[in-house]
Amino acid sequence: MIAREPEVLLDEARHGSRTALARLLTYVEAGADQHRATAALVYRARAPYVVGLTGPPGVGKSTLTDRLIAVALKKGQVGGAETFDQVGVLCVDPSSPFSGGAILGDRIRMQDHATDDHVFIRSMATRGHLGGLSLAVPDALRVLGAANFPFAFVETVGVGQMEVEIASAADTTVVVTNPGWGDSMQTSKAGLLEIADIFVINKADRPGVRETRRDLEQMLNLGGQPAWRPMIIETSATLDEGTETLFDAIGEHRDFLDDERLFEARRLRTRAELDKVVNFLVSSRVTALAKGEVYEAQVDALLECSTDPYRAAETLLGEP
């Protein structure tokens, strides 16, 4: 496949080409030769407002996201922000052990929107990007923003360190649970208390909702009195109940993040993203440095007890 110039693809994507948009995201996700050129373009555009959904596998995140897409398109506005007529969705899926691709790439539970011209859904595998998915997601969101998507969802595969990192790329983070889901201490250990702006008790038509709400309330009470206290919303995505209430709660959080708060939050997030890129590039250079005759010469010197690791490292780094 012949690589096309990112400038041409971005222009086509802005004029509605989903094929061009998909190619740009492929550049970003694969860390291909065109990745840097793509990043140089898209980071000059405004980032979309991002809603992240995370939680344990099986709690119904995909179905809930599917319902939220419909609500978002119907309302065309989150809180008092600018209106929009299209929604971008990034779904972080498990990786195939053979190809490294996203196993759930067809997004079975989102087929109602698969042919909707106002919705773009992209599955991203948990491996494949040279710098890891925590680098690929912010770049991919910037691609959506540059392609005139002012609003986007990010759905993660489960709960863990990687998922917490991905959720941190969101302006509003929604943590999805089920009735009877674990104990509150496990939630706190997973870091979800710190990242959640809204808690959702999905499958609320099942027993145990009251107990789950109680556990979440107690956990929030232990967290002090922050400026924004995470809301707890009950939904039943399969029955399409509570999703409008959830979207309205997302709007309330968006309004809470007035321009100044949103700017400061994004500034902190941008610093974290820049730190990740710097760490990745430095790590890559160290890996490249740890090869070749010069490196092996220092290993030999250490074995011969004629130097020490610190002096050897300084020699490799070209320091006096």
Secondary structure, DSSP 8 states (H G I E B T S, - for coil): -----HHHHHHHHHTT-HHHHHHHHHHHHHT-TTHHHHHHHHTTS---EEEEEE-STTS-HHHHHHHHHHHHHHH--STTS---S-EEEEEEE-B-TTT-SBTTTT-GGGGGGTT-TTEEEEEEESS--TT-HHHHHHHHHHHHHHTT--EEEEE-SSSSHHHHHHHTT-SEEEEEE-TT-S-HHHHHHTTHHHH-SEEEE-STTSTTHHHHHHHHHHHHHHT---SS--EEEE-BGGGTBSHHHHHHHHHHHHHHS-HHHHHHHHHHHHHHHHHHHHHHHHHHHHHHHS-HHHHHHHHHHHHTTSS-HHHHHHHHTT--
